[in-house]
Amino acid sequence: MINRSPKPDPKSDPWRIPVAVLQIPESGLHRELDADDAVRKAVADAAGLREIFSAHASLDVTPKGGGRFHVAGNVRARIGQTCVVTLDPIENDIDEPIDLIFAPPGQIPELADLVDDAAEDHAETPDPPEPIVNGMIDLGRLATDALLLGIDPYPRKPDAVFEHEVTAPDPEDHPFAALKALKATPKAKPGKKPKDK
């Protein structure tokens, strides 16, 4: 049988490093990932960033039994953004941890129920597992997701202060000013003519 799943779009998923779960040794594996220029540009464009200067992921993939795998590590990046106060270009560092369980798709509903039960018991709720898609775990996609989660949506320079300009309200500038102007002009009464002297 031929797998006819659609090919990933490099624009929406630019950092791809798939790992076949069947090739992960019992002792696990460690991967150091560095995004090249093209990947950094594509991720920056997708995220609306000025630039990504560097992006590095350090990940450990460990088998957990039952076809499940634990992926742990972190993503570090230096990104270029625009300060929301001054509109000056600034650079920010990202250091996002990764700690996820991957499981075969058939186990996801059962494991999700366990997560729901833990939430009802008010215990520390673990994240539901991620599905293993077509026998692969995409470490690049995982690193991209972590990097995107670490972006500050409202970046500002450390010394930037928003100064709101306060002006005294104009006493003549209010919603009823037009009505007041109409009241001030005298009107002739209908049906009566002015008297001649």
C-alpha positions, 0 to 999 in steps of 0.5 A: 500500500502506498502512503498518499498523505499530502506533502508538507508545505514548506511555507507553512512548515519550513523547519522539518526534521522528521525522525522515524520512531522505528529507528529510535534506539532503546537508549533514545537519541539526542539531536542538536538542530540549527536552523539555516538561513532559509528556514530562519527567514521562512519562520520569521515571515510566518511569525511576522518578525523582522528577522531570526538571527539564530535558532537552535534546538537541543532535544532528547527522544526517549522510548517509554513503552507501548509505542510512546516517546518522550521528547524533552529539551529546549529551543533557543533563538535570537529574534528581531522585533519592533518595539510597540512603544517607540517603533525602534528595532529591538532584539529579544532572546527566546529560551523555551522548554519542550517536554512532550509525550508522543503516542500512536494515534490509537492511544490518544483518546485513552490517554486524553481521558487519563488527562481529563481524570487528572484534571478532575482530581485537581492534581497537576494536569499533564499535557495530553499526548501528541500523535505520532503521524505516519510513524514519524515525530517531526523535531523541526516542527516541534522546535518551530512551535516552541519558538513561536510560543516564546515570542513576546507579542508586545515587545518593548525596549527596556527603557521605553515608556508610553507617555499619554498626552493629556489635554484639558477638555474644551468646554464647548466640545461636547455632544450637545454643543450643536443643540446649544447653538440652535437654542441660542439663535431666536426663531420667528413664530410660525403664522405671525408676521413682524409688526411694522412701526 
